[in-house]
Amino acid sequence: MSNPDRALRVAAGVDPMGEGRFLAHLSPHYTIGDNHPNGGYLQCVIASAGLAEAAEQGSTHTHVTAQTTNYVGSPSLGMVELQVDVRKVGRAVTFAHVTMTQEGRVMTESVLTLGTLSDEPLIRYVDAAPPDVAPLEDIPSPPATGDVSIRSVIEQRLDPRSVAWVRGEVSDRGEILGWMRLNDGESQWDPWSLLFAADALPPATFPLGSHMWTPTLQLTTFVRGVPRGEWLRARQWCVVVADNLVDERCELFDETDQLVAVASQLAMVRFPHATTA
């Protein structure tokens, strides 16, 4: 790999400083818009700190199974500090709270639930089906663009039904369908990197005609399985868009059609001739 800094494990790594404190350097390879770090990427940084401190406190749990993050501010590229408070280390679950600050200002606050996912889970019930996405081989890979740098580290093949907005067309359905795989030169999907995948698709408000500006206020991700294969099949859709807020959901399936992650987020949204709070 020509640039090891592109690897998600490197870009979202943390350095321990003692007493639950960690430092991280936010990478330019995982940004959108005006060099704003992607929310899913920030969740990986936060999870790295939470898992590391939990292990230091005696936890044997190796996966973040649930994570909720409030995006209080938008950190700039460069150094951030993370403070981890492990609230409980149990046999079945570990709980932690993580705060990310930059220059003394709170940027994110997260609550993490840690557990250990099975490679062969006993699935008793699933009320979610893999989405009907166009075959992977029928969708060309789009070129990377400079304004969304994460497109250089994650390959997305969006279903043609989901990209009419690129041509300026407006749909009556707020939904994005497609395939994703890591293209960071090193990794395949695992439970930790699913935290990034859960916020990597274009906003589902784009087909409805929204502007590119869609900042996330809160993101919750449930990691439900260990993904198999290099591609994820994804569906992201709007539940409700009211005033300047959107409630958006995302489901991710692996190549065996197993549901591996579910996410929901509340984000601000802007439409032409509309105002924001």
Buried (B, 14 or more C-beta within 10 A) or exposed (E): EEEEEBBBBBBBBBBBEEEBBBEBBBBEBBBBBEEBBBBBBBBBBBBBBBBBBBBBBEBEBBBBBBBBBBBBEBBBBEEBBBBBEBEEBEEEBBBBBBBBBBEEEEBBBBBBBBBBBEEEEEEEEEEEEBBEBBEBEEBEEEEBEEEBBBBBBBBBBBBEBBBEBEEEEEBEEBBBBBBBBBBBBBBEBBBBBBBBBBBBBBBBBBBBBBBEEBBBBBBBBBBBBBBBEBBBBBBBBBEEBEEBBBBBBBBBBBBEEBBBBBBBBBBBBBBEEEEEE
